[in-house]
Amino acid sequence: MSVSVSQPIHNSAMELHIFKTLWGHTGSFYDAIDACCEHGFDGVEGQAPTSIAERHEFRARLNDAGLEYIAEICTAGSYVPQRHATPAEHLESLRRQAAAAGECQPLFLTVIAGCDAWSVGQSVDFFGNAIAIGDELGISLSFETHRSRSLFNPWTTYEILQQAPALRLTCDFSHWCVVCERLIDTEPDVLELCAERARHVHARVGYDQGPQVPHPAAPECGEALAAHERWWLQIWRSQLVRGMATSTLTPEFGPDGYLHTLPFTGAPVADLTQINVWMAERQKRRFEENLFAAPPLNPVKVN
């Protein structure tokens, strides 16, 4: 069957809402809202506008379009942290950006946080303080499994999650594939714990040599796509068991060295908008066809 991304997929137990990423979007925020409406996304995910006036206008435009918003922030740097920034500096960065993003009334914040050079103990303390800041501001925080950050590999993340039970995840397993140089079906215990803590999914497909396959529909990328889809289904089933009313997902194929290009010319090998819409439509179908096929009693564990 064919399901358009504009057709809402839901069940009495849980709905799936899919978001357009602002990463790689070259137009204005208002162009992004128009594109959301054109392709039927439920909302947008990305960094908030920089000025107070722009943030208030952005929220008003989202309201007019009936769209939701997930804010994204990076502590103490951009996607790669400032190497010698202290945990206190990361927390100050978090507080400042979270307060600003809160003006846009996001569902929650995806936070790219911490540093891969920290000890597990430093990261656990940092996440505890970060969650407290979110609680103080009245904003839910979801921390991304991202290279160069505290949650940069499966085993460190597992240790941190065991010691930080309130920590919730934005799961982007594509990062771990390149960090580990393999698909992570080898780590069923880690995947199970991540599924139990998952708040949000970034639906990008990584592989053993990179965080983004050239095109997820290509047959040569089929093994990597199938693996990620197993992991996302495990998350959905865990969320269903946990009684979540809404699951959120952002197709996040992007630029900046992720998108493959031809040598010398730099011409992209695929169109990012087309890829992300394709991924949205595919995951809508999979959610409908697979999630409720057999009522799970427990989150599914990949063997």
Residue frames as qw, qx, qy, qz and C-alpha x, y, z in Angstrom:
[[0.000, 0.887, 0.462, 0.000, 0.00, 0.00, 0.00],
 [0.392, 0.368, -0.027, 0.843, 1.08, 3.60, -0.48],
 [0.339, -0.799, -0.434, 0.244, 0.78, 6.08, 2.37],
 [0.287, 0.741, -0.020, 0.606, 1.51, 9.77, 1.87],
 [0.388, -0.021, -0.507, 0.769, 3.43, 11.57, 4.57],
 [0.242, -0.234, 0.021, -0.941, 0.47, 13.94, 4.69],
 [0.726, -0.342, -0.454, -0.388, -1.83, 11.12, 5.90],
 [0.330, -0.587, 0.569, -0.473, -1.61, 10.89, 9.71],
 [0.661, 0.015, -0.750, -0.005, -0.76, 7.43, 10.98],
 [0.296, -0.401, 0.520, -0.693, -2.21, 6.68, 14.38],
 [0.514, -0.240, -0.823, -0.039, -3.71, 4.10, 16.64],
 [0.520, -0.760, -0.234, -0.313, -5.79, 4.49, 19.75],
 [0.805, -0.465, -0.115, 0.350, -2.62, 3.69, 21.72],
 [0.434, -0.548, 0.231, 0.677, 0.06, 5.83, 20.02],
 [0.539, 0.832, 0.123, -0.050, 0.53, 8.20, 17.09],
 [0.686, -0.083, 0.226, 0.687, 3.63, 8.90, 15.00],
 [0.172, 0.964, 0.083, -0.183, 4.47, 12.54, 14.29],
 [0.768, 0.129, 0.215, 0.590, 7.21, 13.25, 11.74],
 [0.141, -0.899, -0.022, 0.415, 9.25, 16.45, 11.65],
 [0.639, 0.699, -0.015, 0.321, 11.18, 18.33, 8.99],
 [0.678, -0.390, -0.050, 0.621, 14.79, 19.04, 9.95],
 [0.144, 0.982, -0.009, -0.121, 16.11, 22.59, 9.61],
 [0.510, -0.514, 0.540, 0.428, 19.64, 21.21, 9.24],
 [0.389, 0.060, 0.700, 0.595, 20.57, 21.82, 5.61],
 [0.219, 0.815, 0.536, 0.023, 17.57, 24.08, 5.01],
 [0.459, 0.058, 0.141, 0.875, 18.86, 27.08, 3.06],
 [0.082, -0.634, -0.368, -0.675, 15.82, 29.35, 3.12],
 [0.231, -0.430, 0.333, -0.807, 14.13, 31.26, 5.91],
 [0.199, 0.068, 0.864, -0.457, 12.21, 29.79, 8.83],
 [0.568, 0.393, 0.248, -0.680, 9.05, 30.77, 7.01],
 [0.544, 0.415, -0.610, -0.400, 10.15, 28.89, 3.89],
 [0.110, 0.148, -0.966, 0.180, 10.65, 25.85, 6.12],
 [0.411, 0.244, 0.621, -0.621, 7.11, 26.17, 7.44],
 [0.629, 0.461, -0.170, -0.602, 5.80, 26.34, 3.88],
 [0.410, 0.356, -0.824, -0.162, 7.84, 23.24, 2.96],
 [0.177, -0.010, 0.885, -0.430, 6.44, 21.45, 6.01],
 [0.575, 0.374, 0.362, -0.631, 2.93, 22.13, 4.83],
 [0.552, 0.502, -0.468, -0.472, 3.76, 21.16, 1.25],
 [0.439, 0.267, -0.858, -0.025, 5.17, 17.76, 2.24],
 [0.746, -0.408, -0.372, -0.372, 2.79, 17.07, 5.11],
 [0.458, 0.108, -0.678, 0.565, 5.20, 17.07, 8.05],
 [0.456, -0.709, -0.537, 0.024, 3.74, 17.50, 11.53],
 [0.322, -0.931, 0.023, 0.169, 6.33, 20.09, 12.54],
 [0.530, 0.713, -0.342, 0.307, 9.93, 21.24, 12.33],
 [0.798, -0.524, -0.025, 0.298, 13.05, 20.44, 14.33],
 [0.603, 0.465, -0.070, 0.644, 16.04, 22.74, 14.54],
 [0.374, -0.186, -0.338, 0.844, 17.70, 25.62, 16.30],
 [0.020, 0.834, 0.499, -0.235, 15.50, 28.51, 17.38],
 [0.335, 0.804, 0.097, 0.481, 15.77, 31.97, 15.78],
 [0.551, 0.074, -0.370, 0.745, 18.38, 34.20, 17.35],
 [0.063, -0.227, 0.168, -0.957, 16.31, 37.26, 18.28],
 [0.219, 0.264, 0.738, -0.582, 13.34, 37.54, 20.64],
 [0.498, 0.437, 0.001, -0.749, 11.18, 39.11, 17.95],
 [0.461, 0.311, -0.729, -0.399, 12.02, 36.34, 15.47],
 [0.066, -0.015, -0.971, 0.231, 11.27, 33.64, 18.04],
 [0.350, 0.365, 0.555, -0.661, 7.85, 35.07, 18.80],
 [0.532, 0.466, -0.263, -0.656, 7.08, 35.46, 15.09],
 [0.285, 0.246, -0.910, -0.172, 8.27, 31.92, 14.44],
 [0.120, 0.175, 0.898, -0.386, 5.94, 30.52, 17.10],
 [0.457, 0.457, 0.252, -0.720, 3.04, 32.55, 15.73],
 [0.487, 0.424, -0.551, -0.528, 3.66, 31.22, 12.22],
 [0.139, 0.085, -0.985, 0.048, 3.86, 27.66, 13.54],
 [0.285, 0.309, 0.696, -0.582, 0.55, 28.15, 15.32],
 [0.501, 0.482, -0.079, -0.714, -1.06, 29.54, 12.18],
 [0.490, 0.357, -0.714, -0.349, 0.13, 26.48, 10.21],
 [0.903, -0.261, 0.041, -0.340, -0.89, 24.02, 12.93],
 [0.744, 0.377, -0.496, 0.241, 2.70, 22.77, 13.28],
 [0.775, -0.616, -0.026, 0.138, 4.67, 21.47, 16.26],
 [0.304, 0.822, -0.407, 0.255, 8.26, 22.35, 17.11],
 [0.888, -0.344, -0.061, 0.300, 11.24, 20.47, 18.54],
 [0.038, 0.954, -0.295, 0.026, 14.12, 22.77, 19.44],
 [0.917, 0.090, -0.140, 0.363, 17.75, 21.72, 19.04],
 [0.138, -0.945, 0.281, -0.092, 20.70, 23.09, 20.98],
 [0.825, 0.222, -0.348, 0.388, 24.41, 22.27, 21.22],
 [0.533, -0.836, -0.018, 0.126, 26.21, 22.97, 24.48],
 [0.426, -0.725, 0.374, 0.390, 29.57, 24.80, 24.50],
 [0.196, -0.304, 0.709, 0.606, 30.17, 24.84, 20.78],
 [0.625, 0.238, -0.323, -0.669, 28.44, 23.61, 17.67],
 [0.948, -0.007, -0.215, -0.235, 28.00, 19.94, 16.79],
 [0.755, 0.100, -0.435, 0.481, 31.59, 19.42, 17.95],
 [0.456, -0.859, -0.209, 0.100, 32.17, 20.82, 21.45],
 [0.118, 0.852, -0.412, 0.300, 34.86, 23.23, 22.52],
 [0.748, 0.115, -0.625, 0.189, 37.41, 20.67, 23.67],
 [0.393, 0.026, -0.616, 0.682, 38.37, 22.28, 26.96],
 [0.420, -0.465, -0.071, -0.776, 35.03, 23.77, 27.97],
 [0.054, -0.125, 0.851, -0.507, 34.22, 22.72, 31.53],
 [0.129, -0.461, -0.876, -0.057, 31.00, 20.97, 32.58],
 [0.049, -0.636, -0.416, 0.649, 29.99, 24.25, 34.25],
 [0.088, 0.385, -0.337, -0.855, 30.44, 26.08, 30.95],
 [0.146, -0.170, -0.872, -0.434, 28.34, 23.44, 29.17],
 [0.117, -0.573, -0.767, 0.266, 25.61, 23.89, 31.78],
 [0.011, 0.577, 0.119, -0.808, 25.65, 27.68, 31.42],
 [0.128, 0.174, -0.625, -0.750, 25.40, 27.26, 27.64],
 [0.140, -0.345, -0.916, -0.149, 22.51, 24.85, 28.10],
 [0.053, -0.611, -0.580, 0.535, 20.60, 27.17, 30.44],
 [0.065, 0.487, -0.133, -0.861, 20.98, 30.19, 28.16],
 [0.197, 0.094, -0.724, -0.654, 19.96, 28.39, 24.97],
 [0.131, -0.378, -0.916, 0.018, 17.15, 26.40, 26.59],
 [0.030, 0.586, 0.442, -0.678, 15.61, 29.56, 28.02],
 [0.188, 0.405, -0.329, -0.832, 15.68, 31.20, 24.58],
 [0.209, -0.040, -0.876, -0.433, 14.31, 28.14, 22.79],
 [0.010, -0.402, -0.840, 0.364, 11.55, 27.93, 25.39],
 [0.226, 0.436, 0.090, -0.866, 10.08, 31.14, 23.98],
 [0.388, 0.197, -0.633, -0.640, 9.12, 29.09, 20.91],
 [0.748, -0.102, 0.368, -0.543, 7.12, 26.65, 23.06],
 [0.421, 0.338, -0.808, -0.235, 8.81, 23.45, 21.84],
 [0.891, -0.232, -0.305, -0.243, 7.50, 19.99, 22.64],
 [0.808, -0.504, 0.127, 0.277, 10.97, 19.29, 24.03],
 [0.124, 0.870, -0.443, -0.178, 14.62, 20.04, 23.32],
 [0.948, 0.170, -0.077, 0.259, 17.02, 17.76, 21.49],
 [0.269, -0.909, 0.315, 0.047, 20.30, 18.52, 23.25],
 [0.832, 0.368, -0.264, 0.319, 23.70, 17.69, 21.77],
 [0.403, -0.855, 0.188, -0.267, 25.69, 17.85, 24.96],
 [0.795, -0.505, 0.306, 0.137, 28.84, 17.05, 26.87],
 [0.262, 0.767, -0.565, -0.152, 32.19, 15.89, 25.54],
 [0.946, 0.120, -0.297, -0.046, 33.59, 12.52, 24.49],
 [0.465, 0.446, -0.575, 0.505, 36.79, 13.20, 26.48],
 [0.461, -0.520, 0.349, -0.629, 34.96, 13.34, 29.81],
 [0.022, 0.092, -0.970, 0.222, 34.89, 10.44, 32.23],
 [0.340, -0.453, -0.774, -0.284, 31.64, 8.59, 32.83],
 [0.337, -0.540, -0.561, 0.530, 31.46, 10.20, 36.26],
 [0.059, -0.264, 0.059, 0.961, 31.79, 13.70, 34.81],
 [0.250, -0.164, -0.618, -0.727, 29.05, 12.97, 32.27],
 [0.365, -0.501, -0.784, 0.032, 26.69, 11.49, 34.86],
 [0.227, -0.510, -0.372, 0.741, 27.08, 14.58, 37.06],
 [0.037, 0.138, -0.305, -0.941, 26.60, 16.85, 34.04],
 [0.294, -0.307, -0.734, -0.530, 23.41, 15.11, 32.90],
 [0.324, -0.548, -0.704, 0.315, 21.96, 15.23, 36.41],
 [0.130, -0.477, -0.155, 0.855, 22.54, 18.98, 36.57],
 [0.097, 0.018, -0.535, -0.839, 21.27, 19.44, 33.01],
 [0.283, -0.457, -0.810, -0.235, 18.01, 17.63, 33.74],
 [0.258, -0.586, -0.519, 0.567, 17.58, 19.81, 36.84],
 [0.024, -0.287, 0.165, 0.943, 17.94, 22.92, 34.64],
 [0.219, -0.205, -0.721, -0.625, 15.30, 21.59, 32.28],
 [0.315, -0.556, -0.759, 0.124, 12.97, 20.92, 35.21],
 [0.199, -0.492, -0.273, 0.802, 13.60, 24.43, 36.56],
 [0.107, 0.223, -0.339, -0.908, 12.75, 25.95, 33.17],
 [0.651, 0.323, 0.473, -0.498, 9.78, 23.64, 32.65],
 [0.590, 0.583, -0.408, -0.381, 11.28, 22.17, 29.45],
 [0.945, -0.090, 0.314, 0.009, 11.77, 18.48, 28.71],
 [0.075, 0.746, -0.605, -0.267, 15.28, 17.59, 27.51],
 [0.967, 0.154, 0.204, -0.010, 16.18, 14.69, 25.22],
 [0.249, -0.748, 0.522, 0.325, 19.91, 14.07, 24.77],
 [0.791, 0.535, -0.198, -0.222, 21.23, 12.93, 21.41],
 [0.846, -0.219, 0.387, 0.293, 23.56, 9.98, 20.85],
 [0.448, 0.891, -0.068, 0.022, 26.06, 12.05, 18.88],
 [0.808, 0.178, -0.133, 0.545, 29.72, 11.71, 17.94],
 [0.321, 0.439, -0.246, 0.802, 32.18, 13.93, 19.84],
 [0.452, -0.547, 0.109, -0.696, 29.73, 14.19, 22.74],
 [0.395, -0.384, 0.724, -0.415, 29.24, 12.27, 26.01],
 [0.799, 0.155, 0.502, -0.291, 26.92, 9.71, 24.37],
 [0.326, 0.667, -0.506, -0.439, 29.31, 9.01, 21.51],
 [0.365, 0.234, -0.885, -0.169, 29.42, 5.22, 21.71],
 [0.711, -0.338, -0.488, -0.377, 27.15, 2.39, 22.89],
 [0.696, -0.201, -0.592, 0.352, 29.15, 1.22, 25.91],
 [0.171, 0.043, -0.328, 0.928, 29.76, 4.61, 27.48],
 [0.447, -0.265, -0.204, -0.830, 26.11, 5.47, 26.92],
 [0.729, -0.291, -0.606, -0.126, 25.06, 2.22, 28.60],
 [0.504, -0.150, -0.549, 0.650, 27.12, 3.04, 31.69],
 [0.059, -0.103, 0.119, -0.986, 25.75, 6.58, 31.84],
 [0.570, -0.292, -0.400, -0.655, 22.13, 5.42, 31.44],
 [0.675, -0.282, -0.666, 0.148, 22.51, 2.92, 34.26],
 [0.396, -0.235, -0.439, 0.771, 23.66, 5.71, 36.58],
 [0.148, 0.158, 0.025, -0.976, 21.25, 8.39, 35.30],
 [0.210, 0.368, 0.906, -0.007, 17.74, 6.86, 35.28],
 [0.246, 0.754, 0.359, -0.491, 16.04, 10.17, 34.41],
 [0.070, -0.466, 0.512, 0.718, 18.07, 10.60, 31.21],
 [0.695, 0.527, 0.449, -0.193, 16.00, 10.48, 28.00],
 [0.453, -0.240, 0.589, 0.625, 17.45, 10.01, 24.53],
 [0.603, 0.671, -0.100, -0.419, 17.18, 11.31, 21.02],
 [0.769, -0.161, 0.577, 0.222, 18.45, 8.16, 19.32],
 [0.544, 0.757, -0.274, -0.237, 20.62, 8.71, 16.26],
 [0.873, -0.249, 0.397, 0.136, 22.30, 5.36, 15.86],
 [0.710, 0.671, -0.030, 0.214, 23.98, 6.41, 12.60],
 [0.043, -0.867, 0.445, -0.221, 26.71, 8.03, 14.72],
 [0.692, -0.442, 0.562, -0.097, 27.47, 4.81, 16.52],
 [0.919, 0.337, 0.195, 0.065, 27.80, 2.84, 13.28],
 [0.538, 0.740, -0.239, 0.326, 30.74, 4.94, 12.15],
 [0.304, -0.751, 0.500, -0.307, 32.28, 5.24, 15.62],
 [0.769, -0.259, 0.571, -0.125, 32.14, 1.45, 16.06],
 [0.209, 0.464, -0.709, -0.488, 32.82, 0.71, 12.36],
 [0.113, -0.133, -0.973, -0.152, 29.96, -1.80, 12.28],
 [0.532, -0.448, -0.357, -0.624, 26.23, -2.16, 12.64],
 [0.137, -0.386, 0.660, -0.630, 25.36, -2.40, 16.32],
 [0.853, -0.175, -0.289, -0.398, 23.11, -5.47, 16.33],
 [0.637, 0.160, -0.655, 0.374, 26.07, -6.90, 18.25],
 [0.079, 0.116, -0.544, 0.827, 24.91, -4.89, 21.31],
 [0.362, -0.501, -0.686, -0.384, 21.38, -6.10, 22.15],
 [0.426, -0.563, -0.547, 0.450, 21.54, -5.05, 25.81],
 [0.172, -0.257, 0.012, 0.951, 22.53, -1.51, 24.86],
 [0.184, -0.212, -0.556, -0.782, 19.80, -1.30, 22.22],
 [0.401, -0.549, -0.730, -0.063, 17.19, -2.53, 24.69],
 [0.345, -0.545, -0.387, 0.659, 18.15, 0.04, 27.34],
 [0.066, -0.126, 0.240, 0.960, 18.25, 2.82, 24.74],
 [0.255, -0.386, -0.693, -0.553, 14.79, 1.83, 23.50],
 [0.407, -0.607, -0.647, 0.218, 13.48, 2.03, 27.07],
 [0.280, -0.578, -0.173, 0.746, 14.88, 5.57, 27.42],
 [0.258, 0.191, 0.501, 0.804, 14.12, 6.81, 23.89],
 [0.191, 0.612, 0.379, -0.667, 12.07, 10.00, 23.58],
 [0.473, 0.778, -0.074, -0.408, 12.78, 10.78, 19.92],
 [0.801, 0.055, 0.473, 0.362, 14.38, 9.27, 16.80],
 [0.182, 0.734, -0.359, -0.547, 16.63, 10.87, 14.22],
 [0.869, 0.257, 0.422, -0.022, 16.04, 8.68, 11.17],
 [0.350, 0.775, -0.485, -0.203, 19.33, 8.78, 9.33],
 [0.998, 0.018, 0.050, 0.047, 21.05, 5.61, 8.13],
 [0.110, -0.808, 0.570, 0.102, 24.72, 5.21, 8.90],
 [0.957, 0.214, -0.194, 0.029, 27.13, 2.48, 7.87],
 [0.853, -0.347, -0.044, 0.386, 30.51, 1.16, 8.91],
 [0.563, 0.062, 0.107, 0.817, 32.47, 3.92, 7.18],
 [0.017, 0.228, 0.100, 0.968, 30.19, 6.91, 7.60],
 [0.177, 0.273, 0.640, -0.696, 27.18, 8.47, 9.33],
 [0.555, 0.528, 0.185, -0.616, 25.07, 8.75, 6.17],
 [0.604, 0.166, 0.706, 0.331, 24.61, 6.33, 3.28],
 [0.092, -0.060, 0.415, 0.903, 24.52, 7.99, -0.18],
 [0.543, -0.111, -0.224, -0.802, 20.82, 7.13, -0.57],
 [0.450, -0.158, 0.774, -0.417, 18.82, 4.85, 1.76],
 [0.816, 0.341, 0.184, -0.429, 16.70, 3.51, -1.12],
 [0.440, 0.597, -0.644, -0.188, 19.73, 2.16, -2.98],
 [0.955, -0.105, -0.242, -0.133, 19.91, -1.66, -2.87],
 [0.641, 0.296, -0.505, 0.496, 23.55, -1.59, -1.80],
 [0.100, -0.376, 0.452, -0.803, 22.43, 0.26, 1.35],
 [0.704, -0.318, -0.428, -0.469, 19.72, -2.29, 2.15],
 [0.685, -0.186, -0.620, 0.334, 21.52, -4.03, 5.01],
 [0.207, 0.019, -0.370, 0.905, 22.21, -0.78, 6.83],
 [0.417, -0.247, -0.161, -0.860, 18.64, 0.46, 6.27],
 [0.741, -0.289, -0.561, -0.230, 17.14, -2.80, 7.55],
 [0.543, -0.123, -0.597, 0.578, 19.30, -2.65, 10.68],
 [0.028, -0.079, 0.228, -0.970, 18.27, 0.89, 11.56],
 [0.572, -0.245, -0.315, -0.717, 14.64, 0.06, 10.93],
 [0.687, -0.255, -0.671, 0.112, 14.89, -2.87, 13.36],
 [0.347, -0.106, -0.485, 0.796, 16.25, -0.52, 16.01],
 [0.243, -0.132, -0.017, -0.961, 13.55, 2.11, 15.39],
 [0.666, -0.287, -0.530, -0.439, 10.81, -0.53, 15.58],
 [0.586, -0.215, -0.656, 0.424, 12.26, -1.67, 18.90],
 [0.071, -0.016, -0.283, 0.956, 11.99, 1.92, 20.14],
 [0.464, -0.206, -0.288, -0.812, 8.39, 2.27, 18.95],
 [0.697, -0.288, -0.642, -0.137, 7.38, -0.94, 20.67],
 [0.435, -0.176, -0.567, 0.677, 9.02, 0.16, 23.90],
 [0.123, -0.062, 0.078, -0.987, 7.26, 3.52, 23.69],
 [0.594, -0.263, -0.492, -0.579, 3.96, 1.72, 23.12],
 [0.651, -0.283, -0.668, 0.223, 4.54, -0.45, 26.19],
 [0.290, -0.124, -0.398, 0.862, 5.43, 2.67, 28.20],
 [0.061, 0.736, 0.639, -0.213, 2.09, 4.21, 27.26],
 [0.145, -0.336, 0.169, 0.915, 3.40, 7.13, 25.23],
 [0.483, 0.663, 0.434, -0.373, 0.62, 8.87, 23.31],
 [0.534, 0.835, -0.094, -0.093, 2.92, 10.19, 20.58],
 [0.771, -0.203, 0.312, 0.517, 6.18, 8.98, 19.07],
 [0.245, 0.921, -0.099, -0.285, 8.28, 11.55, 17.21],
 [0.782, 0.003, 0.414, 0.466, 10.75, 11.04, 14.38],
 [0.198, 0.878, -0.159, -0.406, 12.84, 13.38, 12.23],
 [0.858, 0.349, 0.164, 0.339, 14.38, 12.16, 8.95],
 [0.258, -0.910, 0.166, 0.277, 17.78, 13.83, 9.27],
 [0.759, 0.228, 0.274, 0.545, 19.82, 13.30, 6.15],
 [0.074, -0.959, -0.056, 0.266, 21.93, 16.43, 5.85],
 [0.549, 0.785, -0.190, 0.217, 24.87, 18.31, 4.31],
 [0.280, -0.843, 0.425, -0.173, 28.23, 19.35, 5.81],
 [0.064, 0.491, -0.869, -0.001, 30.21, 16.30, 4.72],
 [0.580, 0.073, 0.742, -0.329, 27.35, 13.87, 5.39],
 [0.734, 0.593, 0.183, -0.275, 25.90, 14.13, 1.89],
 [0.696, -0.098, 0.505, 0.501, 28.17, 12.34, -0.58],
 [0.337, 0.851, -0.071, -0.396, 29.47, 14.48, -3.45],
 [0.868, 0.429, 0.061, 0.245, 31.40, 13.87, -6.66],
 [0.622, -0.380, 0.122, 0.674, 35.14, 14.57, -6.68],
 [0.337, 0.063, 0.305, 0.888, 36.34, 17.86, -8.19],
 [0.140, -0.478, -0.425, -0.756, 32.86, 19.26, -8.88],
 [0.087, 0.017, 0.638, -0.765, 31.36, 18.80, -5.41],
 [0.542, -0.128, -0.377, -0.740, 28.03, 17.93, -7.06],
 [0.547, -0.188, 0.643, -0.503, 25.72, 16.12, -4.59],
 [0.083, 0.062, -0.954, -0.280, 24.87, 12.52, -5.44],
 [0.156, -0.534, -0.829, -0.056, 21.29, 12.86, -4.13],
 [0.166, -0.554, -0.115, -0.808, 18.69, 15.47, -3.23],
 [0.085, 0.038, -0.761, 0.642, 18.28, 15.93, 0.52],
 [0.518, 0.051, 0.187, -0.833, 14.67, 17.05, 0.37],
 [0.758, 0.127, -0.479, -0.423, 13.74, 14.02, -1.72],
 [0.464, 0.121, -0.834, 0.273, 15.61, 11.65, 0.62],
 [0.087, -0.010, 0.644, -0.760, 14.01, 13.04, 3.78],
 [0.652, 0.098, 0.004, -0.752, 10.50, 12.97, 2.28],
 [0.701, 0.158, -0.667, -0.196, 11.12, 9.40, 1.07],
 [0.289, 0.084, -0.828, 0.473, 12.23, 8.40, 4.57],
 [0.357, 0.009, 0.400, -0.844, 9.19, 10.08, 6.15],
 [0.745, 0.121, -0.254, -0.605, 6.79, 8.24, 3.85],
 [0.623, 0.161, -0.765, 0.027, 8.55, 4.92, 4.42],
 [0.129, 0.053, -0.777, 0.614, 8.50, 5.21, 8.21],
 [0.551, 0.020, 0.157, -0.819, 4.84, 6.20, 8.18],
 [0.787, 0.118, -0.476, -0.375, 4.12, 2.94, 6.34],
 [0.504, 0.158, -0.796, 0.297, 6.31, 0.86, 8.64],
 [0.187, -0.111, 0.571, -0.792, 4.73, 2.32, 11.75],
 [0.708, 0.061, 0.017, -0.703, 1.26, 1.38, 10.47],
 [0.816, 0.210, -0.477, -0.250, 2.19, -2.04, 9.14],
 [0.617, 0.203, -0.691, 0.317, 4.58, -3.33, 11.81],
 [0.099, -0.372, 0.539, -0.749, 4.01, -1.71, 15.18],
 [0.640, -0.097, 0.380, -0.661, 0.63, -3.27, 15.89],
 [0.624, 0.224, -0.681, -0.311, 1.19, -6.55, 14.04],
 [0.701, -0.260, -0.648, 0.146, 1.61, -8.40, 17.35],
 [0.375, -0.864, 0.022, -0.335, 0.93, -6.69, 20.69],
 [0.534, 0.356, -0.612, 0.463, 4.28, -6.66, 22.50],
 [0.685, -0.654, -0.319, 0.027, 4.35, -7.52, 26.19],
 [0.562, -0.643, 0.140, 0.502, 7.90, -6.27, 26.55],
 [0.244, 0.827, -0.347, -0.369, 10.28, -4.19, 24.40],
 [0.949, 0.311, -0.028, 0.031, 11.67, -6.39, 21.64],
 [0.459, -0.683, 0.495, 0.278, 15.27, -7.52, 22.07],
 [0.664, 0.630, -0.351, -0.196, 17.31, -7.97, 18.87],
 [0.905, -0.273, 0.296, 0.133, 19.18, -11.26, 18.82]]
